[in-house]
Each structure stands twice: as C-alpha cells, then as structure tokens.
C-alpha cells in the first residue's frame, strides 16, 4: 500500500479540480476503501464474504435530521451477495453504517476555508455518533500547497503568499478538531490530512507534499496511520 493514496493523485492529474464537483472526493473515497481493506485483514475477510459493503454520498438519519456522508462502510441488507470475483468489496447501501468518513478540501482561500472545514468535521462526528455511538466517525482534509491556483469559477489565478505558513495553519486546525479515544468521549475517531501541490493548470505536475509542514510517516495525521487506525477500530468494535 502506498503511504498516500495513488489513485487520488492520478485522478487529479487526469481530471483537475472543480469545487462544485464531487468527483475528486469520490476518487479519494474509493482509494480509502481499498487501502482500509489492504491494511485490515478483518475488513478484507468481511468484505470478501459480503458482510461489509460501502457506498458514496450516503445519507444517515440521526434522530430527525439527515446527514450526508462522503463515504460509509457497514453491514449489507439481507440477501446481499458477496462481491463479484473481480471485486474486493461490493458497493451498495449498507443497512447499518459502521464507518462514516467525511472528506473536505482546502484548495485556495486557506484561512477562510479551513475554518469552515473544521466546523464541518465537528458537526460530522456529532451527527454520526447520534446515529450510533459505536460507529467510527472519521475525517480527511486535503490541503493545497501550490503557490498559485486556477479556479474554474474565477478569472485569472489566485496567488498564495507565504503558502507554507498557510499549510501550517490548516494542519494545526485539523489537529484541533475534537477527537476521542473511546466511546465514552466525543469527537472524531480518526483523522488525516493530505497535502497536495496543484495549480490546476499544469495537471501533470500535481503531486503529494511529503515533507513538513505536511504530516510525515509516524504522525497521527498521516494517511497511513489513518487507514490502519480505521481498520483497527473496526476490528475492535465490530469483531
């Protein structure tokens, strides 16, 4: 397994980034599913047996409210067949959500955007744990470290001044999102931050930033730590 999700960066290089599209988050969600299965033998076994499925852009209903989640994994409805031979997991709506992962991006206007993203993550774990306190509520933040960015919604390019300081600020905000170490507490159960270098013009040059201020190997916010934790929590809570 790659320390960072290869299929996501390949999607950005091929398709670019559009703030009104969910294609980029769907691509990252698909990568997360594959990497969780790769890191967790129990998740792999359950998925192969048809006992663990996934869906994108799924609405859970905690109490009387609706909450849309980018990626969910959980138990399938009765009589759902195992995945086809060429698949590792079946994509279908779960009857019970056990893992709920929110994916957010900060590509430009970092200070304003990350404030909103932090609020989104706090709301996410609150909704998920009202749905089920045992469910794993997780969040992934994608942050752009390119010095310029071309939004398809604006003329010209945005220049990011002191971009490493902006990334440091965004990573700090992600670290400050409430987390919990057991089900008696409140907060996200797992979280990660991915830093990309993407100007949205020269797509082929898009890549991951793997040095500080991006989380490095061993950091709890590193992607590899994240997928391992999600798999470990699944095994611990759902056998």
Biotite code that builds the C-alpha atoms (Angstrom):
import biotite.structure as struc

atoms = struc.array([
    struc.Atom([0.000, 0.000, 0.000], chain_id="A", res_id=1, res_name="UNK", atom_name="CA", element="C"),
    struc.Atom([1.274, 3.467, -0.881], chain_id="A", res_id=2, res_name="UNK", atom_name="CA", element="C"),
    struc.Atom([1.859, 5.874, 2.061], chain_id="A", res_id=3, res_name="UNK", atom_name="CA", element="C"),
    struc.Atom([-0.526, 8.219, 0.227], chain_id="A", res_id=4, res_name="UNK", atom_name="CA", element="C"),
    struc.Atom([-3.460, 7.189, -1.992], chain_id="A", res_id=5, res_name="UNK", atom_name="CA", element="C"),
    struc.Atom([-2.051, 6.824, -5.512], chain_id="A", res_id=6, res_name="UNK", atom_name="CA", element="C"),
    struc.Atom([-5.410, 6.593, -7.243], chain_id="A", res_id=7, res_name="UNK", atom_name="CA", element="C"),
    struc.Atom([-6.479, 10.009, -5.885], chain_id="A", res_id=8, res_name="UNK", atom_name="CA", element="C"),
    struc.Atom([-3.457, 11.870, -7.230], chain_id="A", res_id=9, res_name="UNK", atom_name="CA", element="C"),
    struc.Atom([-3.896, 10.090, -10.572], chain_id="A", res_id=10, res_name="UNK", atom_name="CA", element="C"),
    struc.Atom([-7.476, 11.375, -10.682], chain_id="A", res_id=11, res_name="UNK", atom_name="CA", element="C"),
    struc.Atom([-6.371, 14.973, -10.036], chain_id="A", res_id=12, res_name="UNK", atom_name="CA", element="C"),
    struc.Atom([-3.729, 14.721, -12.765], chain_id="A", res_id=13, res_name="UNK", atom_name="CA", element="C"),
    struc.Atom([-6.289, 13.422, -15.239], chain_id="A", res_id=14, res_name="UNK", atom_name="CA", element="C"),
    struc.Atom([-9.389, 15.440, -14.331], chain_id="A", res_id=15, res_name="UNK", atom_name="CA", element="C"),
    struc.Atom([-8.269, 18.524, -12.408], chain_id="A", res_id=16, res_name="UNK", atom_name="CA", element="C"),
    struc.Atom([-10.228, 20.026, -9.532], chain_id="A", res_id=17, res_name="UNK", atom_name="CA", element="C"),
    struc.Atom([-13.639, 21.681, -9.685], chain_id="A", res_id=18, res_name="UNK", atom_name="CA", element="C"),
    struc.Atom([-15.116, 22.992, -6.405], chain_id="A", res_id=19, res_name="UNK", atom_name="CA", element="C"),
    struc.Atom([-18.670, 22.140, -7.477], chain_id="A", res_id=20, res_name="UNK", atom_name="CA", element="C"),
    struc.Atom([-17.894, 18.538, -8.386], chain_id="A", res_id=21, res_name="UNK", atom_name="CA", element="C"),
    struc.Atom([-17.768, 15.553, -6.058], chain_id="A", res_id=22, res_name="UNK", atom_name="CA", element="C"),
    struc.Atom([-15.596, 13.521, -8.443], chain_id="A", res_id=23, res_name="UNK", atom_name="CA", element="C"),
    struc.Atom([-12.406, 14.287, -6.516], chain_id="A", res_id=24, res_name="UNK", atom_name="CA", element="C"),
    struc.Atom([-13.900, 13.276, -3.150], chain_id="A", res_id=25, res_name="UNK", atom_name="CA", element="C"),
    struc.Atom([-15.394, 10.143, -4.712], chain_id="A", res_id=26, res_name="UNK", atom_name="CA", element="C"),
    struc.Atom([-11.986, 9.228, -6.095], chain_id="A", res_id=27, res_name="UNK", atom_name="CA", element="C"),
    struc.Atom([-10.365, 9.661, -2.688], chain_id="A", res_id=28, res_name="UNK", atom_name="CA", element="C"),
    struc.Atom([-13.199, 7.720, -1.033], chain_id="A", res_id=29, res_name="UNK", atom_name="CA", element="C"),
    struc.Atom([-12.633, 4.792, -3.395], chain_id="A", res_id=30, res_name="UNK", atom_name="CA", element="C"),
    struc.Atom([-8.922, 4.872, -2.582], chain_id="A", res_id=31, res_name="UNK", atom_name="CA", element="C"),
    struc.Atom([-9.640, 4.901, 1.153], chain_id="A", res_id=32, res_name="UNK", atom_name="CA", element="C"),
    struc.Atom([-11.865, 1.826, 0.846], chain_id="A", res_id=33, res_name="UNK", atom_name="CA", element="C"),
    struc.Atom([-9.147, -0.128, -0.969], chain_id="A", res_id=34, res_name="UNK", atom_name="CA", element="C"),
    struc.Atom([-6.466, 0.970, 1.479], chain_id="A", res_id=35, res_name="UNK", atom_name="CA", element="C"),
    struc.Atom([-8.539, 0.112, 4.560], chain_id="A", res_id=36, res_name="UNK", atom_name="CA", element="C"),
    struc.Atom([-9.066, -3.358, 3.133], chain_id="A", res_id=37, res_name="UNK", atom_name="CA", element="C"),
    struc.Atom([-5.355, -3.661, 2.378], chain_id="A", res_id=38, res_name="UNK", atom_name="CA", element="C"),
    struc.Atom([-4.413, -2.702, 5.931], chain_id="A", res_id=39, res_name="UNK", atom_name="CA", element="C"),
    struc.Atom([-7.039, -4.737, 7.812], chain_id="A", res_id=40, res_name="UNK", atom_name="CA", element="C"),
    struc.Atom([-7.337, -8.499, 7.458], chain_id="A", res_id=41, res_name="UNK", atom_name="CA", element="C"),
    struc.Atom([-10.696, -8.470, 9.251], chain_id="A", res_id=42, res_name="UNK", atom_name="CA", element="C"),
    struc.Atom([-12.171, -5.834, 6.932], chain_id="A", res_id=43, res_name="UNK", atom_name="CA", element="C"),
    struc.Atom([-10.836, -7.801, 3.963], chain_id="A", res_id=44, res_name="UNK", atom_name="CA", element="C"),
    struc.Atom([-12.421, -11.030, 5.181], chain_id="A", res_id=45, res_name="UNK", atom_name="CA", element="C"),
    struc.Atom([-15.769, -9.402, 5.907], chain_id="A", res_id=46, res_name="UNK", atom_name="CA", element="C"),
    struc.Atom([-15.803, -7.650, 2.522], chain_id="A", res_id=47, res_name="UNK", atom_name="CA", element="C"),
    struc.Atom([-14.938, -10.850, 0.631], chain_id="A", res_id=48, res_name="UNK", atom_name="CA", element="C"),
    struc.Atom([-17.737, -12.681, 2.460], chain_id="A", res_id=49, res_name="UNK", atom_name="CA", element="C"),
    struc.Atom([-20.227, -9.946, 1.557], chain_id="A", res_id=50, res_name="UNK", atom_name="CA", element="C"),
    struc.Atom([-20.560, -8.903, 5.205], chain_id="A", res_id=51, res_name="UNK", atom_name="CA", element="C"),
    struc.Atom([-19.018, -5.451, 4.689], chain_id="A", res_id=52, res_name="UNK", atom_name="CA", element="C"),
    struc.Atom([-20.093, -3.089, 1.889], chain_id="A", res_id=53, res_name="UNK", atom_name="CA", element="C"),
    struc.Atom([-19.503, 0.543, 1.018], chain_id="A", res_id=54, res_name="UNK", atom_name="CA", element="C"),
    struc.Atom([-21.343, 3.468, -0.543], chain_id="A", res_id=55, res_name="UNK", atom_name="CA", element="C"),
    struc.Atom([-20.531, 7.044, -1.540], chain_id="A", res_id=56, res_name="UNK", atom_name="CA", element="C"),
    struc.Atom([-22.587, 10.152, -0.737], chain_id="A", res_id=57, res_name="UNK", atom_name="CA", element="C"),
    struc.Atom([-24.871, 8.290, 1.648], chain_id="A", res_id=58, res_name="UNK", atom_name="CA", element="C"),
    struc.Atom([-27.429, 9.919, 3.913], chain_id="A", res_id=59, res_name="UNK", atom_name="CA", element="C"),
    struc.Atom([-27.670, 8.747, 7.518], chain_id="A", res_id=60, res_name="UNK", atom_name="CA", element="C"),
    struc.Atom([-30.566, 9.737, 9.754], chain_id="A", res_id=61, res_name="UNK", atom_name="CA", element="C"),
    struc.Atom([-29.562, 10.551, 13.324], chain_id="A", res_id=62, res_name="UNK", atom_name="CA", element="C"),
    struc.Atom([-32.809, 11.291, 15.127], chain_id="A", res_id=63, res_name="UNK", atom_name="CA", element="C"),
    struc.Atom([-34.970, 13.544, 12.979], chain_id="A", res_id=64, res_name="UNK", atom_name="CA", element="C"),
    struc.Atom([-32.131, 15.058, 10.920], chain_id="A", res_id=65, res_name="UNK", atom_name="CA", element="C"),
    struc.Atom([-30.408, 13.926, 7.723], chain_id="A", res_id=66, res_name="UNK", atom_name="CA", element="C"),
    struc.Atom([-26.631, 13.987, 7.308], chain_id="A", res_id=67, res_name="UNK", atom_name="CA", element="C"),
    struc.Atom([-24.872, 13.254, 4.035], chain_id="A", res_id=68, res_name="UNK", atom_name="CA", element="C"),
    struc.Atom([-21.564, 11.403, 4.360], chain_id="A", res_id=69, res_name="UNK", atom_name="CA", element="C"),
    struc.Atom([-18.937, 11.131, 1.620], chain_id="A", res_id=70, res_name="UNK", atom_name="CA", element="C"),
    struc.Atom([-18.060, 7.502, 2.373], chain_id="A", res_id=71, res_name="UNK", atom_name="CA", element="C"),
    struc.Atom([-19.763, 4.877, 4.523], chain_id="A", res_id=72, res_name="UNK", atom_name="CA", element="C"),
    struc.Atom([-18.970, 1.230, 5.164], chain_id="A", res_id=73, res_name="UNK", atom_name="CA", element="C"),
    struc.Atom([-21.166, -1.196, 7.031], chain_id="A", res_id=74, res_name="UNK", atom_name="CA", element="C"),
    struc.Atom([-23.333, -4.298, 7.045], chain_id="A", res_id=75, res_name="UNK", atom_name="CA", element="C"),
    struc.Atom([-25.391, -5.003, 3.921], chain_id="A", res_id=76, res_name="UNK", atom_name="CA", element="C"),
    struc.Atom([-29.129, -5.608, 3.679], chain_id="A", res_id=77, res_name="UNK", atom_name="CA", element="C"),
    struc.Atom([-30.231, -9.258, 3.964], chain_id="A", res_id=78, res_name="UNK", atom_name="CA", element="C"),
    struc.Atom([-29.594, -11.477, 0.932], chain_id="A", res_id=79, res_name="UNK", atom_name="CA", element="C"),
    struc.Atom([-26.919, -9.172, -0.498], chain_id="A", res_id=80, res_name="UNK", atom_name="CA", element="C"),
    struc.Atom([-24.499, -11.405, -2.433], chain_id="A", res_id=81, res_name="UNK", atom_name="CA", element="C"),
    struc.Atom([-20.730, -11.304, -1.946], chain_id="A", res_id=82, res_name="UNK", atom_name="CA", element="C"),
    struc.Atom([-18.738, -9.152, -4.371], chain_id="A", res_id=83, res_name="UNK", atom_name="CA", element="C"),
    struc.Atom([-18.095, -10.428, -7.875], chain_id="A", res_id=84, res_name="UNK", atom_name="CA", element="C"),
    struc.Atom([-14.854, -12.307, -8.466], chain_id="A", res_id=85, res_name="UNK", atom_name="CA", element="C"),
    struc.Atom([-13.012, -9.243, -9.780], chain_id="A", res_id=86, res_name="UNK", atom_name="CA", element="C"),
    struc.Atom([-14.103, -7.061, -6.834], chain_id="A", res_id=87, res_name="UNK", atom_name="CA", element="C"),
    struc.Atom([-12.753, -6.903, -3.291], chain_id="A", res_id=88, res_name="UNK", atom_name="CA", element="C"),
    struc.Atom([-15.906, -5.341, -1.829], chain_id="A", res_id=89, res_name="UNK", atom_name="CA", element="C"),
    struc.Atom([-19.456, -4.735, -3.044], chain_id="A", res_id=90, res_name="UNK", atom_name="CA", element="C"),
    struc.Atom([-20.709, -1.208, -3.484], chain_id="A", res_id=91, res_name="UNK", atom_name="CA", element="C"),
    struc.Atom([-24.254, -0.933, -2.184], chain_id="A", res_id=92, res_name="UNK", atom_name="CA", element="C"),
    struc.Atom([-26.153, 0.974, 0.503], chain_id="A", res_id=93, res_name="UNK", atom_name="CA", element="C"),
    struc.Atom([-25.469, -0.554, 3.930], chain_id="A", res_id=94, res_name="UNK", atom_name="CA", element="C"),
    struc.Atom([-28.327, -1.357, 6.274], chain_id="A", res_id=95, res_name="UNK", atom_name="CA", element="C"),
    struc.Atom([-26.169, -0.306, 9.226], chain_id="A", res_id=96, res_name="UNK", atom_name="CA", element="C"),
    struc.Atom([-23.314, 2.202, 8.973], chain_id="A", res_id=97, res_name="UNK", atom_name="CA", element="C"),
    struc.Atom([-20.213, 1.228, 10.938], chain_id="A", res_id=98, res_name="UNK", atom_name="CA", element="C"),
    struc.Atom([-17.652, 3.579, 9.355], chain_id="A", res_id=99, res_name="UNK", atom_name="CA", element="C"),
    struc.Atom([-18.517, 7.126, 8.221], chain_id="A", res_id=100, res_name="UNK", atom_name="CA", element="C"),
    struc.Atom([-15.793, 9.250, 6.619], chain_id="A", res_id=101, res_name="UNK", atom_name="CA", element="C"),
    struc.Atom([-16.097, 12.922, 5.699], chain_id="A", res_id=102, res_name="UNK", atom_name="CA", element="C"),
    struc.Atom([-13.714, 14.301, 3.038], chain_id="A", res_id=103, res_name="UNK", atom_name="CA", element="C"),
    struc.Atom([-13.036, 18.039, 2.773], chain_id="A", res_id=104, res_name="UNK", atom_name="CA", element="C"),
    struc.Atom([-10.656, 20.127, 0.678], chain_id="A", res_id=105, res_name="UNK", atom_name="CA", element="C"),
    struc.Atom([-8.906, 23.481, 1.059], chain_id="A", res_id=106, res_name="UNK", atom_name="CA", element="C"),
    struc.Atom([-7.518, 24.417, -2.344], chain_id="A", res_id=107, res_name="UNK", atom_name="CA", element="C"),
    struc.Atom([-7.443, 28.220, -2.026], chain_id="A", res_id=108, res_name="UNK", atom_name="CA", element="C"),
    struc.Atom([-8.502, 30.965, 0.443], chain_id="A", res_id=109, res_name="UNK", atom_name="CA", element="C"),
    struc.Atom([-6.982, 28.735, 3.104], chain_id="A", res_id=110, res_name="UNK", atom_name="CA", element="C"),
    struc.Atom([-7.747, 30.641, 6.302], chain_id="A", res_id=111, res_name="UNK", atom_name="CA", element="C"),
    struc.Atom([-11.387, 31.185, 5.473], chain_id="A", res_id=112, res_name="UNK", atom_name="CA", element="C"),
    struc.Atom([-11.916, 27.706, 4.054], chain_id="A", res_id=113, res_name="UNK", atom_name="CA", element="C"),
    struc.Atom([-10.248, 25.745, 6.846], chain_id="A", res_id=114, res_name="UNK", atom_name="CA", element="C"),
    struc.Atom([-12.379, 27.490, 9.454], chain_id="A", res_id=115, res_name="UNK", atom_name="CA", element="C"),
    struc.Atom([-15.452, 26.158, 7.683], chain_id="A", res_id=116, res_name="UNK", atom_name="CA", element="C"),
    struc.Atom([-13.910, 22.706, 7.261], chain_id="A", res_id=117, res_name="UNK", atom_name="CA", element="C"),
    struc.Atom([-13.138, 22.450, 10.963], chain_id="A", res_id=118, res_name="UNK", atom_name="CA", element="C"),
    struc.Atom([-16.765, 23.277, 11.702], chain_id="A", res_id=119, res_name="UNK", atom_name="CA", element="C"),
    struc.Atom([-17.864, 20.613, 9.203], chain_id="A", res_id=120, res_name="UNK", atom_name="CA", element="C"),
    struc.Atom([-15.759, 17.937, 10.899], chain_id="A", res_id=121, res_name="UNK", atom_name="CA", element="C"),
    struc.Atom([-17.092, 18.846, 14.342], chain_id="A", res_id=122, res_name="UNK", atom_name="CA", element="C"),
    struc.Atom([-20.652, 18.568, 13.026], chain_id="A", res_id=123, res_name="UNK", atom_name="CA", element="C"),
    struc.Atom([-19.778, 15.287, 11.332], chain_id="A", res_id=124, res_name="UNK", atom_name="CA", element="C"),
    struc.Atom([-18.788, 13.395, 14.460], chain_id="A", res_id=125, res_name="UNK", atom_name="CA", element="C"),
    struc.Atom([-21.781, 14.787, 16.342], chain_id="A", res_id=126, res_name="UNK", atom_name="CA", element="C"),
    struc.Atom([-24.224, 13.519, 13.702], chain_id="A", res_id=127, res_name="UNK", atom_name="CA", element="C"),
    struc.Atom([-22.513, 10.160, 13.266], chain_id="A", res_id=128, res_name="UNK", atom_name="CA", element="C"),
    struc.Atom([-22.400, 9.433, 16.984], chain_id="A", res_id=129, res_name="UNK", atom_name="CA", element="C"),
    struc.Atom([-26.029, 10.419, 17.395], chain_id="A", res_id=130, res_name="UNK", atom_name="CA", element="C"),
    struc.Atom([-26.739, 7.833, 14.725], chain_id="A", res_id=131, res_name="UNK", atom_name="CA", element="C"),
    struc.Atom([-24.588, 5.241, 16.546], chain_id="A", res_id=132, res_name="UNK", atom_name="CA", element="C"),
    struc.Atom([-22.093, 5.853, 19.309], chain_id="A", res_id=133, res_name="UNK", atom_name="CA", element="C"),
    struc.Atom([-20.191, 2.739, 18.199], chain_id="A", res_id=134, res_name="UNK", atom_name="CA", element="C"),
    struc.Atom([-19.826, 3.964, 14.620], chain_id="A", res_id=135, res_name="UNK", atom_name="CA", element="C"),
    struc.Atom([-16.366, 5.136, 13.550], chain_id="A", res_id=136, res_name="UNK", atom_name="CA", element="C"),
    struc.Atom([-16.557, 8.827, 12.619], chain_id="A", res_id=137, res_name="UNK", atom_name="CA", element="C"),
    struc.Atom([-13.509, 9.858, 10.607], chain_id="A", res_id=138, res_name="UNK", atom_name="CA", element="C"),
    struc.Atom([-12.363, 12.865, 8.614], chain_id="A", res_id=139, res_name="UNK", atom_name="CA", element="C"),
    struc.Atom([-9.817, 13.526, 5.867], chain_id="A", res_id=140, res_name="UNK", atom_name="CA", element="C"),
    struc.Atom([-8.660, 17.030, 4.931], chain_id="A", res_id=141, res_name="UNK", atom_name="CA", element="C"),
    struc.Atom([-6.943, 17.742, 1.603], chain_id="A", res_id=142, res_name="UNK", atom_name="CA", element="C"),
    struc.Atom([-4.886, 20.946, 1.567], chain_id="A", res_id=143, res_name="UNK", atom_name="CA", element="C"),
    struc.Atom([-3.238, 22.570, -1.453], chain_id="A", res_id=144, res_name="UNK", atom_name="CA", element="C"),
    struc.Atom([0.322, 23.902, -1.120], chain_id="A", res_id=145, res_name="UNK", atom_name="CA", element="C"),
    struc.Atom([0.700, 25.262, -4.670], chain_id="A", res_id=146, res_name="UNK", atom_name="CA", element="C"),
    struc.Atom([1.823, 28.889, -4.818], chain_id="A", res_id=147, res_name="UNK", atom_name="CA", element="C"),
    struc.Atom([-0.880, 29.620, -7.413], chain_id="A", res_id=148, res_name="UNK", atom_name="CA", element="C"),
    struc.Atom([-4.278, 28.113, -8.137], chain_id="A", res_id=149, res_name="UNK", atom_name="CA", element="C"),
    struc.Atom([-6.630, 28.463, -11.102], chain_id="A", res_id=150, res_name="UNK", atom_name="CA", element="C"),
    struc.Atom([-10.248, 28.055, -10.067], chain_id="A", res_id=151, res_name="UNK", atom_name="CA", element="C"),
    struc.Atom([-12.696, 27.266, -12.881], chain_id="A", res_id=152, res_name="UNK", atom_name="CA", element="C"),
    struc.Atom([-15.117, 29.650, -11.151], chain_id="A", res_id=153, res_name="UNK", atom_name="CA", element="C"),
    struc.Atom([-12.840, 32.711, -11.397], chain_id="A", res_id=154, res_name="UNK", atom_name="CA", element="C"),
    struc.Atom([-10.846, 34.643, -13.933], chain_id="A", res_id=155, res_name="UNK", atom_name="CA", element="C"),
    struc.Atom([-7.097, 34.551, -13.551], chain_id="A", res_id=156, res_name="UNK", atom_name="CA", element="C"),
    struc.Atom([-5.086, 32.716, -10.929], chain_id="A", res_id=157, res_name="UNK", atom_name="CA", element="C"),
    struc.Atom([-5.005, 33.171, -7.176], chain_id="A", res_id=158, res_name="UNK", atom_name="CA", element="C"),
    struc.Atom([-1.553, 33.739, -5.680], chain_id="A", res_id=159, res_name="UNK", atom_name="CA", element="C"),
    struc.Atom([-0.913, 32.143, -2.291], chain_id="A", res_id=160, res_name="UNK", atom_name="CA", element="C"),
    struc.Atom([1.573, 34.210, -0.282], chain_id="A", res_id=161, res_name="UNK", atom_name="CA", element="C"),
    struc.Atom([3.570, 32.507, 2.482], chain_id="A", res_id=162, res_name="UNK", atom_name="CA", element="C"),
    struc.Atom([1.945, 29.250, 1.442], chain_id="A", res_id=163, res_name="UNK", atom_name="CA", element="C"),
    struc.Atom([3.880, 27.077, 3.914], chain_id="A", res_id=164, res_name="UNK", atom_name="CA", element="C"),
    struc.Atom([2.521, 29.193, 6.757], chain_id="A", res_id=165, res_name="UNK", atom_name="CA", element="C"),
    struc.Atom([-0.967, 28.696, 5.349], chain_id="A", res_id=166, res_name="UNK", atom_name="CA", element="C"),
    struc.Atom([-0.421, 24.933, 5.326], chain_id="A", res_id=167, res_name="UNK", atom_name="CA", element="C"),
    struc.Atom([0.881, 25.001, 8.883], chain_id="A", res_id=168, res_name="UNK", atom_name="CA", element="C"),
    struc.Atom([-2.253, 26.862, 9.917], chain_id="A", res_id=169, res_name="UNK", atom_name="CA", element="C"),
    struc.Atom([-4.532, 24.362, 8.165], chain_id="A", res_id=170, res_name="UNK", atom_name="CA", element="C"),
    struc.Atom([-2.755, 21.353, 9.669], chain_id="A", res_id=171, res_name="UNK", atom_name="CA", element="C"),
    struc.Atom([-2.964, 22.935, 13.120], chain_id="A", res_id=172, res_name="UNK", atom_name="CA", element="C"),
    struc.Atom([-6.693, 23.465, 12.645], chain_id="A", res_id=173, res_name="UNK", atom_name="CA", element="C"),
    struc.Atom([-7.110, 19.813, 11.694], chain_id="A", res_id=174, res_name="UNK", atom_name="CA", element="C"),
    struc.Atom([-5.152, 18.744, 14.765], chain_id="A", res_id=175, res_name="UNK", atom_name="CA", element="C"),
    struc.Atom([-7.501, 20.834, 16.894], chain_id="A", res_id=176, res_name="UNK", atom_name="CA", element="C"),
    struc.Atom([-10.645, 19.065, 15.657], chain_id="A", res_id=177, res_name="UNK", atom_name="CA", element="C"),
    struc.Atom([-12.054, 17.221, 18.664], chain_id="A", res_id=178, res_name="UNK", atom_name="CA", element="C"),
    struc.Atom([-11.063, 13.556, 18.851], chain_id="A", res_id=179, res_name="UNK", atom_name="CA", element="C"),
    struc.Atom([-11.984, 10.758, 21.189], chain_id="A", res_id=180, res_name="UNK", atom_name="CA", element="C"),
    struc.Atom([-10.041, 7.737, 22.397], chain_id="A", res_id=181, res_name="UNK", atom_name="CA", element="C"),
    struc.Atom([-13.078, 5.699, 23.457], chain_id="A", res_id=182, res_name="UNK", atom_name="CA", element="C"),
    struc.Atom([-16.843, 5.665, 23.047], chain_id="A", res_id=183, res_name="UNK", atom_name="CA", element="C"),
    struc.Atom([-17.378, 7.445, 26.354], chain_id="A", res_id=184, res_name="UNK", atom_name="CA", element="C"),
    struc.Atom([-15.939, 10.627, 24.841], chain_id="A", res_id=185, res_name="UNK", atom_name="CA", element="C"),
    struc.Atom([-16.914, 12.915, 21.957], chain_id="A", res_id=186, res_name="UNK", atom_name="CA", element="C"),
    struc.Atom([-15.029, 13.673, 18.761], chain_id="A", res_id=187, res_name="UNK", atom_name="CA", element="C"),
    struc.Atom([-13.675, 12.079, 15.618], chain_id="A", res_id=188, res_name="UNK", atom_name="CA", element="C"),
    struc.Atom([-12.346, 8.558, 15.999], chain_id="A", res_id=189, res_name="UNK", atom_name="CA", element="C"),
    struc.Atom([-9.724, 9.019, 13.271], chain_id="A", res_id=190, res_name="UNK", atom_name="CA", element="C"),
    struc.Atom([-8.489, 11.866, 11.089], chain_id="A", res_id=191, res_name="UNK", atom_name="CA", element="C"),
    struc.Atom([-5.889, 12.573, 8.433], chain_id="A", res_id=192, res_name="UNK", atom_name="CA", element="C"),
    struc.Atom([-4.506, 15.408, 6.345], chain_id="A", res_id=193, res_name="UNK", atom_name="CA", element="C"),
    struc.Atom([-3.167, 15.107, 2.811], chain_id="A", res_id=194, res_name="UNK", atom_name="CA", element="C"),
    struc.Atom([-1.133, 17.956, 1.328], chain_id="A", res_id=195, res_name="UNK", atom_name="CA", element="C"),
    struc.Atom([-1.050, 18.286, -2.460], chain_id="A", res_id=196, res_name="UNK", atom_name="CA", element="C"),
    struc.Atom([0.764, 20.650, -4.805], chain_id="A", res_id=197, res_name="UNK", atom_name="CA", element="C"),
    struc.Atom([-1.766, 21.502, -7.518], chain_id="A", res_id=198, res_name="UNK", atom_name="CA", element="C"),
    struc.Atom([-2.076, 24.715, -9.518], chain_id="A", res_id=199, res_name="UNK", atom_name="CA", element="C"),
    struc.Atom([-4.978, 23.289, -11.606], chain_id="A", res_id=200, res_name="UNK", atom_name="CA", element="C"),
    struc.Atom([-3.248, 24.386, -14.824], chain_id="A", res_id=201, res_name="UNK", atom_name="CA", element="C"),
    struc.Atom([-0.274, 22.070, -15.291], chain_id="A", res_id=202, res_name="UNK", atom_name="CA", element="C"),
    struc.Atom([-2.134, 18.968, -14.132], chain_id="A", res_id=203, res_name="UNK", atom_name="CA", element="C"),
    struc.Atom([0.727, 16.579, -14.852], chain_id="A", res_id=204, res_name="UNK", atom_name="CA", element="C"),
    struc.Atom([2.843, 18.311, -12.188], chain_id="A", res_id=205, res_name="UNK", atom_name="CA", element="C"),
    struc.Atom([0.287, 17.610, -9.441], chain_id="A", res_id=206, res_name="UNK", atom_name="CA", element="C"),
    struc.Atom([1.755, 15.593, -6.585], chain_id="A", res_id=207, res_name="UNK", atom_name="CA", element="C"),
    struc.Atom([1.784, 14.986, -2.877], chain_id="A", res_id=208, res_name="UNK", atom_name="CA", element="C"),
    struc.Atom([3.857, 17.049, -0.469], chain_id="A", res_id=209, res_name="UNK", atom_name="CA", element="C"),
    struc.Atom([5.578, 14.561, 1.833], chain_id="A", res_id=210, res_name="UNK", atom_name="CA", element="C"),
    struc.Atom([7.780, 16.871, 3.911], chain_id="A", res_id=211, res_name="UNK", atom_name="CA", element="C"),
    struc.Atom([6.765, 19.157, 6.734], chain_id="A", res_id=212, res_name="UNK", atom_name="CA", element="C"),
    struc.Atom([4.516, 21.055, 7.116], chain_id="A", res_id=213, res_name="UNK", atom_name="CA", element="C"),
    struc.Atom([2.653, 18.060, 5.651], chain_id="A", res_id=214, res_name="UNK", atom_name="CA", element="C"),
    struc.Atom([2.189, 15.166, 8.105], chain_id="A", res_id=215, res_name="UNK", atom_name="CA", element="C"),
    struc.Atom([5.071, 12.712, 7.768], chain_id="A", res_id=216, res_name="UNK", atom_name="CA", element="C"),
    struc.Atom([5.256, 8.987, 8.499], chain_id="A", res_id=217, res_name="UNK", atom_name="CA", element="C"),
    struc.Atom([4.593, 8.401, 12.201], chain_id="A", res_id=218, res_name="UNK", atom_name="CA", element="C"),
    struc.Atom([2.400, 11.471, 12.595], chain_id="A", res_id=219, res_name="UNK", atom_name="CA", element="C"),
    struc.Atom([-1.147, 10.541, 13.754], chain_id="A", res_id=220, res_name="UNK", atom_name="CA", element="C"),
    struc.Atom([-2.452, 12.742, 10.914], chain_id="A", res_id=221, res_name="UNK", atom_name="CA", element="C"),
    struc.Atom([-0.501, 10.799, 8.285], chain_id="A", res_id=222, res_name="UNK", atom_name="CA", element="C"),
    struc.Atom([-2.677, 8.887, 5.828], chain_id="A", res_id=223, res_name="UNK", atom_name="CA", element="C"),
    struc.Atom([-1.052, 5.522, 6.527], chain_id="A", res_id=224, res_name="UNK", atom_name="CA", element="C"),
    struc.Atom([-1.684, 5.905, 10.264], chain_id="A", res_id=225, res_name="UNK", atom_name="CA", element="C"),
    struc.Atom([-5.272, 6.866, 9.484], chain_id="A", res_id=226, res_name="UNK", atom_name="CA", element="C"),
    struc.Atom([-6.176, 3.797, 7.412], chain_id="A", res_id=227, res_name="UNK", atom_name="CA", element="C"),
    struc.Atom([-4.531, 1.479, 9.941], chain_id="A", res_id=228, res_name="UNK", atom_name="CA", element="C"),
    struc.Atom([-6.465, 3.094, 12.781], chain_id="A", res_id=229, res_name="UNK", atom_name="CA", element="C"),
    struc.Atom([-9.786, 2.817, 10.941], chain_id="A", res_id=230, res_name="UNK", atom_name="CA", element="C"),
    struc.Atom([-9.181, -0.892, 10.342], chain_id="A", res_id=231, res_name="UNK", atom_name="CA", element="C"),
    struc.Atom([-8.085, -1.461, 13.926], chain_id="A", res_id=232, res_name="UNK", atom_name="CA", element="C"),
    struc.Atom([-11.126, 0.319, 15.332], chain_id="A", res_id=233, res_name="UNK", atom_name="CA", element="C"),
    struc.Atom([-13.415, -1.698, 13.076], chain_id="A", res_id=234, res_name="UNK", atom_name="CA", element="C"),
    struc.Atom([-11.950, -4.967, 14.355], chain_id="A", res_id=235, res_name="UNK", atom_name="CA", element="C"),
    struc.Atom([-12.136, -3.807, 17.970], chain_id="A", res_id=236, res_name="UNK", atom_name="CA", element="C"),
    struc.Atom([-15.744, -2.608, 17.820], chain_id="A", res_id=237, res_name="UNK", atom_name="CA", element="C"),
    struc.Atom([-17.350, -4.965, 15.358], chain_id="A", res_id=238, res_name="UNK", atom_name="CA", element="C"),
    struc.Atom([-15.261, -8.115, 15.622], chain_id="A", res_id=239, res_name="UNK", atom_name="CA", element="C"),
])
